[in-house]
Amino acid sequence: MRFSDFLKKGFLLFGTFAIFIAILQATRVVGEGIWAVWAGIIIAFLNFVVGVFLLSWGFEKEDKYFYSAYYGGMIGRLIFIFISLFVLIRFFHFDKAASLVSLIFFYFAFLVLEVWMITKNSALKGESK
């Protein structure tokens, strides 16, 4: 499982969402909460990149290292998300609803991509054995 393959698909998804957000911003469909939406996609993308890096690192290793990277990374990334969300809402006064909805939406979108890539690469790894 190559990190660059993951990253290309992640950037494609990020770019698609960024264009959509820019259109929403240009047409003023979303008001002041637009910065919360941008923050949500950036946090979700950073979460995705860190997760992909850890999974790519652990994929070729023994199962115990892979699962350590997977579960340890999951816990660390969730802590990162909660701290980021707390800071954005508490100190930067971002709109709570826009922050939560955008972060949840983008988090699950990137998670679907992550799971799909893991499943695809696991099947290829199983065929090569």
Secondary structure, 3 states (H helix, E strand, C coil): CCHHHHHHHHHHHHHHHHHHHHHHHHCCCCCCCHHHHHHHHHHHHHHHHHHHHHHHHHHCCCHHHHHHHHHHHHHHHHHHHHHHHHHHHHCCCCCHHHHHHHHHHHHHHHHHHHHHHHHHHHHHHHHHC
